[in-house]
């Protein structure tokens, strides 16, 4: 392991609030402007000017209706609701930036691969290769009910479907059109050479896609693939397909366990363990002094509500903690929700028992990621531990209030983080724009040769060479 500088991503949700309960209640919080494109353009410029590598948008097509058997507490707290479609936001943010990249969550359970492949090829074109797809299989029963399934597929079947889904989109992105299919030959009235366009002729258990991809080859072809599965099946899927893995943990030491499992999953899939970049969810509350940072943190806690936090927890896990005593230790149970969140608070640390009250305290600011509170130097030292102990490659920076949380991080912590080599240096003034994949894997605009998508690339057609 080398002392590599960390990649830096902002983390958000196209809604009034994301992980921090009640963040929208803070005076000046941008969540109240979430439907205003001008606000998001400002955020994009803020992150671009600070040389962030990108911004990542979580998403869900369901709502949190588990806690107390309904949606009321979710609605009161704006707990990831209302939720707009982040894919439609990217073009506006990309138009005012050249270097900032974008990760977007889309569920493969509820959308045909033919349409999703088209959406990401379009975004890859419009961002000049600055797009990534966070692959999720979804966890929310409310999404399944409202999208016609009645109930969500079982955990393992979701991954069976996901494997075939990836095969379809790889065929569309990598093999349907050859690299030189687009000729734009005005003299011969030919925009695309038909000989270089191929139906994918896919017929499987879940999907039948006989035709050709709707889009011409984009800068990256396959978008950068993000994934966050933490179950054994999810780890195996990520080890095979992910280029970036998201993790969430309560400490660097516990994060290292997840990192080691992910890297082993890559080995098991025949890939280099460092072909997967690992990004940890972290929230930073920083002020000039430790005391001021702690006071700021305590102030933000006043915006959070127990019901708002537990509404999020119920939606994520499928467990209604309104039936629990707040001081009763949480036991691990199997759930159709996000199993890794249940395990985080039940068996990840054998030396600790978590009660609902302690879970509320932890989740109130920054949700399921770890929260760092302190002076700039304290932030540096803690992020150094995350890099060195956990062996992560980057951080997904959430917030207690937006965009102030990022602005304070940029002003107070980022200069020292860069000075000490914890975070990548600021971008040179004359730096040329790069694709998202080139930022993560220098010199590679396309998937690495060891990635399964590479197997679908088409070589030169012998008939063309004759």
N, C-alpha and C positions, 0 to 999 in steps of 0.2 A: 504494500500500500504506500502511495506517495502522498505528500502533503499538497494535494491538488486544490486550487481555488474552487469555490462552490459556484454553480450556476444559480441564478436568482430569478424566480418567478413570483409574480403577484397572484393571489388566489381570490376568486370572487364568484358571485352568483348573480344572474340577471333578475334581481328582486330587491325589495327594500332592505333586506337583511340576509345574512348568510349564516355563519356559525355562531356569532356572538349574540346572545339574547338581548333584545332591546337596544341594539346599536343605533337604530333609527331614531331613538328618543334623544340622543345626544344633540345639543344645539349645533347646527352647521353640518350634521352628518349628510353625506351625499345620497344615502339610501332613499331619501324622500324625492330625489330627482332621477330615480332609476329609469323612468320612461323617457327621459330627455337625452337625445343623442349628443347634444352639446356637452353634457356632463361627461359622458363616456369618452368623447374626443379629448376633453381636458385630461382625464385619467390617462389616456393613451400617450399624450404628449408628456405628462409628468414622468411616466415610466420610461419612455423613450429617452428623454433628456437625462435621466439618471442611469442610463445604460443597463436597465433590467433586460434580461434575456427574453422575457415574455410575460404574458398574463394568461392564466388558466381559468376557465369557467367550468365550475361544476354545474350539474343540471339534473332534474328529475322530471318525469312526466306524470308523477303522482303527487299526492299531498299527504300530510301527516294526520292520520285519522285514527290512530291507535289509542293514544292517551285519553283516558276517561271515555273511551268508546266513540269519539267523534272529533270534529275539526275545530271546535270552538276556541280552544287554547292556542292552537296553531294560528288561527286567524287573528286573535288578539295580539299575539306577539310578532306577527309577520314572519313566522318561522318558515323561511324558504317559500313564502307564498305572499302575494301573487308571484308567479314564475313565468317570465317571458322566455322566448326561444333565443339562446345566445348565438346560435349560428347566424341569425339575421343581424346581429350587432357587429360582427367582425369586419365586414366591408367598410363600415363607417369609421371604425378605429384604424383600420389598415390604411385608409385614404389620407390620414394625417400623420402617418409614420412611415419609415423606411426599414427600420431595424427590429422593431418590436414584433415578437412572434405570438401566436395564439393557439392555445389548446382548447378544444371544445368537447364536452361530454355528449355523446349520443348513444342511446340504448339500441342494441341490435335485436332485442327481443320483440320490439314493437314496430319495426320498419323493415320493409323489403330491402335486401342488399343492393338491388339495382338502383333504387332511388338514393340510398345513402352514398353509394359510390359516386353518383353524379354530383351530389351536394359537395362532397369533399374535393372532387376534381375541380369544381367551380371555385371553391374557396382557395384552393391551391393556386389556381390561375390569378385570382383577384388579389391575392396577397404576395404574389411572386415567390411562392414556395415557403410561406411563413406559417403553415397550418399543421396542427396535429389533432388526432382523434383519440379521446379517452374512451376506450372500449368498456362498456358496462353491460351487464345482462339484466339489470334492474332488480329491485328488491321489494317494490312497493305493491301491495295488493290493490290499492286504489287505482294504480295505473292499469293493472290487468283488467279490472272490472270495467273501466271506462274506455278501454281499447278493445273490448269485445272478447276477451279470453275467459271472463268469469273469475278465474283465479290465476295467479302466476304459475308458471311451470315449476316443477321441482328443481332443486339446486343443481343436481347433476345433469338433468335434461337441458337446463339452460346452457350448460357448457357443451353438451352434445350439439345443440343447435349452433352455438357460437363457433365451434370448429368448422362446421360446414359453411357457415356464413363467411368466415375468413377466406375459405377456399374460393368462394364466389367472388368476393371483392378483389382478391389478389388476381384472379383471372381477368376481371374487368380492367383493373388499373395497370397491370403489368403485361398482359399478353394480347388484349383485343386489338390494339393498334400498335404497329411497329413504330420505332423511334422516328423513322423518316416517312411516315405515312402522309403527313401534311406537306404537300409540295407547293401549293399556291401558284400553280402554273397558269398564268393568265393567257399565254399564247395558245395553249392547248385546252383552255377552258376546264381545268381540273384543279379543284381545291385539295381533294384527298385522293390518293392513288388507291383504288378499290382493291388491288392485289395485296395491299399491306394492312387490310382490315379484316379481322377474323371473328366469327361468332365463337362464343366460349362454349356453347353446347353443354352446359352443366345440367345434370339431372341427378338429384340426390334424394335423401329421405325427407328433407324439409323444404328444399327449393328446386325449382326448375327454371333455369335462365338460359334459353337457347341463343340469344342474340348478341349483338355487338354493344360495346360501351358507347354511351351517348356523348362523351367528351373526348376531345383530342388530348394527347399526352400533356400533362401538367409538369411544372418544374421538378417536383419530387415524385410524381406518379402516385405512389403510395404515401399518404400523409404519415408523419411521425406517429407511432402507435404508443399511446399511454395505457396503463392498466393498473388496477389497484386490488386485484383479488388476493385475499389472504387465507382462504381455506386451502386445503391440500389440492383440491381440483383447480381452484383459482390460481394457485401458485404454479401448477403445471401448465396451465394455459398461458400465464404470463411468461414463464420460462421459455416457452416456444415462440410467442408472438410479440411480447412487449419490447419496445426500445427504451421506454422510460417507465419505471414503476413508482407509484406513490405509496408511501407508508405513513402511518400515524402511530405514535407511541408516547408513553408518559415519561420516558427518559432515554438518553442515548444508549444506555446499556441494554434496555429492552428492545430498542430499535435495532441494535446490532443482531439480535436473534432473527428478526425479520429479514434483514439484509443478507445474512448468511444463507437463509432458506431460499431467497430469491436467486442468489448467485449459484446455489447448488441446483436449483431448477433449470437455470440456463445451461449448466454443465450437462445435466441429464438430457436436455434437448439437443445436445451436440454443439452448443454455442460457447463462445468465450464468456466467462462469468461477468466480465466488465463490458460486454456488449449491451448490457442493460444499465442505464443510468438510473440511480435511485434518488428520489426527491422526497424530503420529509416535510410534513405539514407543521409549521411553526408560526406562532403569533408573537410579536415583539411589542412590549410596552416600554418605551425608553424616554428618559428625561435627563437633564444635566447631572442630577445626583440620584443615588439609590433611593433616598428618602422621597424625592419628588416623583420618581417612577412608581414607587409603592403607593403613594397618595393618589396618583393618577389611576392606577389599577383599581384601588378601592372605590374610586369615584365611578369608574365604568361598571363595577359590580352592582352599583345601585340601580342601574338601568335594567338589569336582568331580573327575570321572575322565575320562581321555581316551576310554575306551570309551563312557561315558555320553553325552558330547558328540557323538561321531561316530555313535552310534546315532540321536540326534535328527537330525543332518545327513542321514544316510542315509534316514531316514523322510521328511523334508521334500523331499528332492531326487531320491530314487531312485538315488543314487550311493553305492556302497560304497567308502569310502576306506580300508578295511582292505587293499586291494590296492595302495595308493599308498605310496611313500616319504614319510615325514612332512615332508621338506624338498623335495618335488617340487612346483613351481608348478601350481596348478589351472588347467586349460584349460576354456574354455566348451564345453559340449556341449548338444545338445537333449535334453530330458527330459520325461517325462510328469508329473514332480513339480512342485515350485514353481520355475519357471524363474527367477523374480526372485532367489531365493536363490543359485542357481548363478551368475547374472550379477553379483550383488553381489560375489562373491569371484573373478570371472574377468575381467570387462571393464568394470565400472562405473567404475573408476578406471584410466585407461590408464597412469598413472605408478606403479602398484603391482602386483606379483605376489604372490598369496597362496599360501602352502603349507598343507597340512593342519595342521601344527603351529601356524601363526599363526591358522588358522581356529578351532582348539580354544581357543586363548588368548582370542580375541574372543568366541566363543559361550558360554564357560563361565558367565559371569554375564550374565543378561538376554537370552541368545539372540541373535537376529538384529537386535535394536535396538542403538542406541548406549548406552554406559554412562558416566555422569558421576560422577566421584569427587572429592570435595573438601569444603571448608568451606561454610557457608551462602552466603557471598558468592561463592565460586567457582561454586556451583550456579546462583545468580542470573545471573551473567555468561554462563555457558554456555547456559542456557535462553533468555536474551535473544538470543544468537546464533542459536539454533534458530528463534526467532520471527521475527527480522528478516532473517536471511540465507536461511533455508529458506522463509519466508512460510507457515508452518503456522498452523493455527487452534487446535490443542490437542495435548495429549500423552496417550498411553496409558502409564501409569506401572506398569512391572513391578517386580520385587523380587528381591533376593538372598536374603532370608528373609522369611517372612510370619507375622504381620502387622507384624513389627518394622520392616521396611523402610519401610512406609507410616507407621508411628507416628513414626519418626525424621524422615522427610520433613515430616510435619505439624508436629512440634515445632520443628525446627531451620530448615528451609528455607522452608516455606510462609509464615510471617509476613513475611519479607523479600521474597519473591516478590510478595506482595500489596501490601506497602508501596511497591514500585517499579513496580507496575502490570503485572507480567509475567503474573500469573495473575489471573483474575477475583476481585473482592472477595468476602469472606464474605457469605453470605446474611443478609439482615435477619431479625431475630427474628420479625417479624410477616409475613414473606413468604408469599404464597399458593403452594401447589403448582402447578407447571406441567408440561405434557407435555414429553417429550423433545424433540419438534420445536420447541416454543415456546422451549426453552432455546437451541437452535441457531439458530432463525429466529424471533426475537421477533414475536409477533402471528400466528403461523401454526401452528394445531393440525393442519391438513391439508396435504398436499403442495402445494408452490408451483405456480402455474398453468403454469409452463414445464416441469414434470415430466411424463413420459409417462403416469403414473397418472392425472393430472388429466383426460386426454382421455376417461376412462371414467366420469366423474361424470354423473349424470342431473340434468337440469334439471326444473323444475316440469312436471307432466303437464297438458297443455292441457285434458284431460277433467275434471280436478279443479277447474280454474279456471272452467269453464263454468257 
